[in-house]
Amino acid sequence: MARYRDANCKLCRREGEKLFLKGARCLSDKCPIAKGAPPPGQHGANMRRKVSEYGLQLREKQKVRRIYGILERQFHNYYVKASKMRGITGENLMILLEQRLDNVVYRLGFAPSRKSARQLVRHRHFTVNDRIVDIPSYQVKPGDVVKVRENSKRMDIIHMALKEIGRAAELPWFRLDKARLEGEMLNIPTRLEIPTPAQEQLIVELYSK
């Protein structure tokens, strides 16, 4: 499947905020956003300040899509599924994105970024309920236990991520056992618990046109 292969920092510069696509680098002084870098392109520094309503909706959709590392067709499919669920469509969309296995691996702190988490999942380094799952979009449900496989427990990238960017202690819907390198989803998070900075209602307005 096609994937974005250009520089990740360009995406953050285009959105004008940190999307945390490169792990620890995003928390350092090397981050272009921290340096005040303008949007990419020849005319990035001179971009018009005024943005239309459609432009705001489009930028919000692009931002969330890039945060979770999802292509357009798959993101739209998530929206369609969210719109058919009970409750508020925008909140349902964010919850579905949070339940992706690559995002869960990232949230548990087993990978420095979602991109790294997706690669680790594809390379079969994780199990869900003791079964190998290599599909990044797999939907993790409450009660599911995500483990690092026995043969993968010595991987430096996993231990460095846990040491430097461990996150699960801050998220009430996870139980993390660092010693056993496993985590459990305790319940489905509410929108207020999800730390992703997004105005999902703008995405709903965009797709509703």
C-alpha positions as CSV (number, residue, x, y, z in Angstrom):
1,M,0.0,0.0,0.0
2,A,1.2,3.5,-0.8
3,R,2.8,5.5,2.0
4,Y,4.1,9.0,2.5
5,R,7.9,8.8,2.0
6,D,9.0,12.5,2.2
7,A,10.4,14.3,5.2
8,N,8.0,14.1,8.2
9,C,9.0,17.6,9.4
10,K,7.5,19.1,6.3
11,L,4.1,17.9,7.4
12,C,4.4,19.6,10.8
13,R,5.6,22.8,9.1
14,R,2.6,22.7,6.7
15,E,0.2,22.4,9.6
16,G,2.1,25.0,11.7
17,E,2.2,22.8,14.8
18,K,3.9,19.7,16.2
19,L,2.3,16.5,15.0
20,F,4.9,14.4,17.0
21,L,5.8,12.3,13.9
22,K,9.5,11.7,14.8
23,G,9.5,10.7,18.5
24,A,12.1,12.3,20.7
25,R,13.2,14.7,18.0
26,C,9.9,16.5,18.3
27,L,10.7,17.2,22.0
28,S,14.2,18.5,21.3
29,D,15.5,21.8,20.1
30,K,16.0,20.3,16.6
31,C,12.3,20.4,15.9
32,P,11.7,22.9,13.0
33,I,8.5,24.1,14.7
34,A,10.4,25.0,17.8
35,K,12.8,27.0,15.6
36,G,9.9,28.9,14.0
37,A,10.4,27.5,10.5
38,P,7.9,28.7,7.9
39,P,5.7,26.3,5.9
40,P,7.6,24.4,3.2
41,G,7.8,25.6,-0.4
42,Q,9.1,28.6,-2.2
43,H,6.3,30.9,-1.0
44,G,5.8,29.3,2.4
45,A,7.0,32.4,4.4
46,N,4.6,34.6,2.4
47,M,1.4,32.5,2.7
48,R,-1.8,34.4,3.1
49,R,-3.0,34.7,6.6
50,K,-6.7,34.7,5.8
51,V,-8.1,31.2,5.4
52,S,-11.6,30.3,4.2
53,E,-14.0,28.1,6.1
54,Y,-13.4,25.2,3.7
55,G,-9.6,25.8,4.1
56,L,-9.9,25.5,7.9
57,Q,-11.9,22.2,7.6
58,L,-9.5,20.8,5.1
59,R,-6.4,21.7,7.2
60,E,-8.0,20.0,10.3
61,K,-8.7,16.8,8.3
62,Q,-5.2,16.8,6.9
63,K,-3.7,17.4,10.3
64,V,-5.6,14.5,12.0
65,R,-4.9,12.2,9.1
66,R,-1.2,12.9,9.2
67,I,-1.0,12.5,13.0
68,Y,-2.4,9.0,12.7
69,G,-0.5,8.2,9.5
70,I,-3.5,7.3,7.4
71,L,-4.2,7.8,3.7
72,E,-7.3,9.6,2.4
73,R,-9.4,6.6,1.4
74,Q,-8.9,4.8,4.7
75,F,-9.5,7.9,6.7
76,H,-12.8,8.5,4.8
77,N,-13.8,4.9,5.5
78,Y,-13.3,5.6,9.2
79,Y,-15.6,8.6,8.9
80,V,-18.3,6.5,7.2
81,K,-18.1,3.9,10.0
82,A,-18.2,6.6,12.7
83,S,-21.2,8.2,11.1
84,K,-23.1,4.9,11.4
85,M,-22.3,4.4,15.0
86,R,-24.4,5.7,17.9
87,G,-23.3,9.0,19.4
88,I,-21.4,12.0,18.0
89,T,-19.7,11.3,14.7
90,G,-16.6,13.3,15.4
91,E,-16.0,11.7,18.7
92,N,-16.6,8.2,17.3
93,L,-14.0,9.0,14.6
94,M,-11.3,9.9,17.1
95,I,-12.1,6.8,19.2
96,L,-11.8,4.5,16.2
97,L,-8.4,6.0,15.3
98,E,-7.3,5.5,18.9
99,Q,-8.2,1.8,18.8
100,R,-5.8,1.1,15.9
101,L,-3.1,-1.4,16.9
102,D,-0.3,0.8,15.7
103,N,-1.7,3.7,17.8
104,V,-2.1,1.5,20.9
105,V,1.5,0.3,20.5
106,Y,2.6,4.0,20.4
107,R,0.4,5.0,23.3
108,L,1.8,2.2,25.4
109,G,5.2,3.6,24.8
110,F,6.6,0.6,22.9
111,A,7.6,2.8,19.9
112,P,8.8,6.4,19.6
113,S,6.3,7.3,16.9
114,R,3.2,5.9,15.2
115,K,5.3,5.3,12.1
116,S,7.7,3.2,14.0
117,A,4.9,1.4,15.7
118,R,3.3,0.6,12.4
119,Q,6.6,-0.9,11.1
120,L,7.0,-3.0,14.3
121,V,3.5,-4.3,14.0
122,R,4.0,-5.2,10.3
123,H,7.2,-7.1,11.2
124,R,5.2,-9.2,13.6
125,H,6.8,-8.1,16.9
126,F,3.5,-7.9,18.8
127,T,0.7,-10.3,19.8
128,V,-2.9,-9.5,20.8
129,N,-4.3,-12.0,23.2
130,D,-1.3,-14.3,22.5
131,R,-2.0,-14.3,18.8
132,I,0.4,-12.6,16.3
133,V,-1.2,-9.6,14.6
134,D,0.6,-7.8,11.8
135,I,-2.2,-5.5,10.7
136,P,-1.6,-1.9,11.9
137,S,-5.3,-1.0,11.5
138,Y,-6.5,-3.9,13.7
139,Q,-9.1,-2.6,16.2
140,V,-8.1,-3.2,19.8
141,K,-11.0,-3.8,22.1
142,P,-11.4,-3.5,25.9
143,G,-9.9,-6.5,27.5
144,D,-7.4,-7.1,24.7
145,V,-3.8,-7.6,25.9
146,V,-1.0,-6.4,23.6
147,K,2.4,-8.0,24.2
148,V,5.9,-7.8,22.8
149,R,6.8,-11.2,21.4
150,E,9.3,-13.2,23.3
151,N,11.9,-13.0,20.5
152,S,11.5,-9.2,20.3
153,K,11.9,-8.3,23.9
154,R,15.5,-7.3,23.6
155,M,15.0,-4.8,20.8
156,D,16.6,-1.5,21.6
157,I,14.0,0.7,20.0
158,I,11.3,-0.7,22.3
159,H,13.3,-0.2,25.5
160,M,14.5,3.3,24.5
161,A,11.0,4.3,23.7
162,L,9.7,3.1,27.1
163,K,12.6,4.9,28.8
164,E,12.4,8.2,27.0
165,I,8.8,8.5,25.9
166,G,6.7,6.2,28.1
167,R,3.1,7.5,28.0
168,A,0.7,4.8,29.2
169,A,0.9,5.9,32.9
170,E,-0.9,9.1,31.8
171,L,-3.7,7.3,30.0
172,P,-6.5,5.9,32.2
173,W,-7.8,3.4,29.7
174,F,-4.5,1.4,29.6
175,R,-2.7,-0.9,32.1
176,L,1.0,-1.1,31.4
177,D,3.4,-3.7,32.7
178,K,6.9,-2.6,31.8
179,A,8.6,-5.6,33.3
180,R,6.6,-8.0,31.1
181,L,6.4,-5.6,28.1
182,E,2.6,-5.9,27.8
183,G,-0.4,-3.6,28.1
184,E,-4.1,-4.0,28.3
185,M,-6.9,-1.8,27.0
186,L,-9.2,-1.4,30.0
187,N,-12.0,0.5,28.4
188,I,-12.8,2.6,25.3
189,P,-11.6,6.2,26.0
190,T,-13.9,9.2,26.0
191,R,-13.0,12.1,23.7
192,L,-12.0,14.2,26.7
193,E,-9.4,11.5,27.6
194,I,-7.8,11.4,24.1
195,P,-4.9,13.9,24.1
196,T,-4.9,14.4,20.3
197,P,-5.4,18.2,19.7
198,A,-8.1,18.2,17.0
199,Q,-11.4,20.0,16.2
200,E,-13.1,16.9,14.8
201,Q,-16.3,18.8,14.2
202,L,-14.6,20.6,11.3
203,I,-13.8,17.2,9.7
204,V,-17.5,16.2,10.0
205,E,-18.5,19.5,8.4
206,L,-16.1,18.9,5.6
207,Y,-17.3,15.4,4.8
208,S,-21.0,16.4,5.2
209,K,-20.9,18.8,2.3
